[in-house]
Amino acid sequence: MEKIKILLMILVVLGWSCKENPKQTEQKIETVKQETKATTSLPASIKEIATFVTPAFTDTTDIQNLIIFKELDLSNNTISTIDTDSAGDLYKKLATRGQATSLPIFEVKGTDLVVLPVQGVGFGGAIWAKVLLDKKTLEIKNIAFEHKAESDGYGAAVSEKAFEDQFLGVKINLEEDTFTLQKAIEKANDDGHFIDGISGATMTSQGAVAMVNQGLRKYKSYLKSVE
């Protein structure tokens, strides 16, 4: 659709410019291309990822200059480059209770940062999260939890800063659990990084911690390949 739109606009420009000098016509065509590219609507899911990467993202930002889109096929651990729409579709599927067979990877161009989405289940249904990770050091730089139908004042608190901040700055372990829910243990020990659960939402707290632990380990083959 985008290519057809560009072609039609170029034909209009050519019609207007048939008597102009070729150089001027060429410049107009290039201007039309750039304007069309800048105003092309991105899927909401991709805008969400882009804004997570950089809050300064706008509709005029060229997404291709910001993110490289990839797919991890969990059946054989193969990684391939995909287009924007395919990446958006993969990300949207994580908001369901169905187990994903492929995962999207969003590499931030010119950096060691990558957004790795994970999915899980809370008390009210599907939960998921975007994790901004340094793929070299494996440190979590940012995280944002989302939920389908958690209760306000209870499980919905997974998406609040106080809960999310507990995961920041931690280097993940690709071999075993990185995080342990504090309220899920009877006696404190030195294993893992402790997360304070949400009062009145033990099931969702457990689901969120398990999601990050298990979800990031699914990217093990990818993260090992970029070491």
N, C-alpha and C positions, 0 to 999 in steps of 0.2 A: 504493500500500500504506500509506504513512504517513497519507494522508487518511482511509482506511478505519479505521485504528487509532484516530485521534483521534475520529472520529465515534462509534465503538463505546464509547469511554471516556466521551464526553460523554453518550451515552444512558444509560449506567450511572449517572452522576452525577445525571442528571435523574430517574431512577427512585428513587434514594435521597432526592432532595431535593424530591419532589413536594409535601410538606407544609410545606417551609421557605419562608422569604420569598424573593422573586425575586432580591433583591440578593445574598443569600448563595449562591444557586444560580449566579448569574453569576460570582461570585468563584471558586467551585469549578471551574467550566468553564475559566476563564482559567488557573487553577493547573494543571489537567490538560494544557492546551495547551502551557504552558511546560515542564512536566516531560517530556512526550512529545518535544517539540522538542529538548530538551537531551540526551535519551538515544538519539535516532535515530542509528543506526550510519552513519558516513561510510565511503566506499570507502577502502581502505588507501592507494591512490595519492594521494588528496586529503589524508589525514592526513600523508603524507610531505611534501607540499608545504607544508602549514600548519606543521609542525614545523620545516621548513627556514626559513620566514619568521620564526617565533618559537618558540624551544625551549620556551617556557612554555605552548604550546598543550595543551589537554586535551580530553577527550570532551565536557565541558560547555561548551566555548567555542562560541559561535554562529558558524559558518564564514561566514555571510552578512554578519556585521559585520566580518570580517577581509579577505575576498578577493572581488574581482569576477572572474567567469570569462568569458573571451572566446575566440573561435576566429578564426584567420587562415587563410583559404582561399587556398592558394598558386596555384591556377589563375587567380584573378582579383584577388588581393590585397585581397579584401573582409574586413572585420572585423565580427563579430557577437557579441552577448552570448549565452551558452549556460548551461545548468544544470550543477549540480555533477557529476552522473553522466556527462554528455557530456564534460566537461573531464577527468574521471578516465580515461575510455576513450581519449581522444586521447593523454593522457600515457603510458598503458600501451603503446600501439602503438609508442612510440619505443624500446621495449626489444627491438625486432625488427630484422632486417636490411632489412626492406622500407622503401622510401622513403616518408616521410609526405607526404600530399597536403594535409593541414591540420595546423596547429600550435596547441596550447593557449597561452593567455596568462593569467597569474594576477596581476592588479593588486592591490597591497596598499592597502586603503582608507585615505584620509586622508594618503597619502604620495605621493612621486614614484617609489616603488620598484615593480618588476615582476619576476616570475619568468618567464624565458624558457627553456624546455627545448630542448636540441639533441640530435641523434643522429648517430652515426658508426659506424665499424667499426675494431676493433683486430685483433690477431693471432688471438685466440680467438673472435671473433664480434662481436656488437653491443656498442657502448659508448654511453653517453648521459650528459648532465649537466644539472643545474639551475643556472641563472645568475641571481643576484639583481642587477639592474641599476638604476641611477638613470636613468630614462628622459629626464630633462632634461639631465644632464651626460654620460650614456653611460658612467659609471664602474662597473666591476664591484665590487660590494660583498661578494659571497660567491659561491662556486661549489662544487659537489659532483659529482664524477664517479662513475659507476656502470658496472659491466661484467657481461656475461653469463657468460663463461667464461675470463677471463684467468688465467694461472698465478700462484700465490702466489710472492712473491719476485721476480717479473718484471713482466708487464703489469698485474697486480692493484694495483701501486703507484700507478696513476693515481688511485686513491681515497684515497691517503694525503695528510695535511696538507702535507707538504713539497713535493709536486708541485702541489697545488691553490693553495697560497699564492702561487705565482709569477704567478698571473693577477689577484690582488687589487689594487685601486687603479688599475688600468689603464683608460684611456678608449678605448673601441673605435672603430675606423674603419669606417664603413659602406660605404666605396668600395673599400678594398683590405685585404689581410691585416694584422691587428693584431699577431699573434704569429708568431715564427719559431723553429723548433726549432734550438737551438744546434748540435747534433751533425749537423744536416743541411746545414750550410754549411761551406765550406773556409776562408773568410776572413771575419772579423767586419766588419760595416759598420753604418751608422747606421739601417738600414731596419727598422722594427718593434721589438717588444719580445721579447727573447730568452728562450726557455724551455729549461732544462736537461732533456734527455731522461732516461728511466729506463734504467739500465744493464742490458743484455741484453734490452731490449724496445723496440728502435728502431721497429718497425712500429706498435706500440700508441702510442708517444709521438707519432709522426707523425700517426696517426689522431686522437688527442686534440686536437692543435693544429689540424689541418685542420677538425675538427668544430666547435671554438669559432669559428674564423675564418669558415667558410662558414655554419655554423648561425645565428650571430647576424645575418649579412647577410640571411638569409631574412626577418628581421623588419624590414627596412629601411622598408617602406611604413608599418608600424605606428609605428615610432619617429619617422619623419618627420612623421606625423600628429599627434603629441603634443608637438612642439617648441614 
